[in-house]
Amino acid sequence: MRRALSLSLFLLFALPLQGQTKNLTLEQAKAIALERNLNVAQAQNNIEAAQAQALAAKGGYLPTLSASGGWSRSQSTRDGTTTQVINGLPVTAPAFFQVTNNFTAGVSAGYTLFDGFARSANVGAATSRAVASELTAARTRQAIIFQVVTDYLNVLRNEYLVSVGAENLKRDLRQLERIVESNRVGALSMADVYRQKSQVAIDEVALITQQNNYDKSKADLVALIGLDVAVEYTFNDPLLPTGKDSLDAVIHAPIPGGIVEMTQKALTARPDYMGAKENLSASESGVTAARSTYYPSASIFGGYSLLNDELGKLSQNRSANWGLQIRWTLFDGFQTNQQIQSAIATKRNAEITLAQTERNIGVDVKKAFIDLEASRKAYDASREGLVSATEDRKIAEERYNLGAGTLLDLLTANANLVQAQANLANSAFGYLVSRYNLEYAIGEKAY
């Protein structure tokens, strides 16, 4: 009666919660991550800032225009009359109070004719940095997508391991029932009962750990894609090759191209490599901009202003000015030299970064290719191991039931079967992750 009441309460509360559970496919998880992931949002903000800098650099080719206006007031006061002797004659100055207003208005414009190629260098550097920020954002999106795929497959792997642990617990519980019954009729000793109970307890702890890993992997995935971790989600994608036949077809499909060919693809497709090239171009423009101070600069200017002590008569006093200005710094205490040397060092570092990025890409592709081949071999070996472990467990169970084998032999065979099932799951999902890792290492896909 108590178990029936507990079951009724479970159905009452659990079923509405299950109705609120949302399922997310892999493609849905990718789309949400691109929209809500904070790293992607930060990369997009960097793009907008770099584009604003590029626009400001281009504005250096435009004239400057400014307008001004103002009002000021001065007040003079003398209390009482004063007498001063000027040239031997007394002069009396009366008391007075005087207020003077001053109204001004004006407009001025200027245009730089030549600045030692600094403007063109600044435009080139800012444009390259803007392109580099876009490429960095593209690589960030690729990294987030790869992380989502990895975490998604990890959730599915942990879910499968939970099912393996649950099935193993059921199997050992059934075996415990048979052993208890055999002990009751005197066919088996009490030692076998205690040993099997101990194994059931071990299975329960293992299942709790597997369930905990599964729940935590789901929380990690939900947080990564930017959803509320308080909401329960399930993850199931019918398009993923998780069945035996589909897995075999994917795992044994030929890989197009070798390491050299895939490395060349990566060097033409990877956003981080192209971004390193753009940063090098920006640093080269920085050297040109630093050298610009060695050249003279020329600019033209003009202005028009109004001045009067009465606002209504402001237009009566007018003035205009225009001209050409040439400036050439003959000596600046080696400041320009310091800027040039700093820019050259930045350029050299950019060259080193580009070379290091090229090396890293070669290593990434090779390691991804090696991991893929190792995962394929591990999957084939795990499949054979599972077949052997299944048969070995079946034989051990039959021998034990017939009294020809010991319980220890059965427990060992059962543990080997569970390990073989886990090995197969790890190798299968490991291969899928390795395949996506190779795709990420090449970097051809845009998101």
Secondary structure, 3 states (H helix, E strand, C coil): CHHHHHHHHHHHHHHHHHHHCEEECHHHHHHHHHHHCHHHHHHHHHHHHHHHHHHHHHHHHCCEEEEEEEEEEEEEEECCCEEEEECCEEEEECCEEEEEEEEEEEEEEEEEEECCCHHHHHHHHHHHHHHHHHHHHHHHHHHHHHHHHHHHHHHHHHHHHHHHHHHHHHHHHHHHHHHHHHHHCCCCCHHHHHHHHHHHHHHHHHHHHHHHHHHHHHHHHHHHHCCCCCCCEEECCCCCCCCHHHHHHHHCCCCCCCHHHHHHHHHHHCHHHHHHHHHHHHHHHHHHHHHHHHCCEEEEEEEEEEEECCHHHHHHCEEEEEEEEEECCCCCCCHHHHHHHHHHHHHHHHHHHHHHHHHHHHHHHHHHHHHHHHHHHHHHHHHHHHHHHHHHHHHHHHHHHCCCCCHHHHHHHHHHHHHHHHHHHHHHHHHHHHHHHHHHHHCCCCC
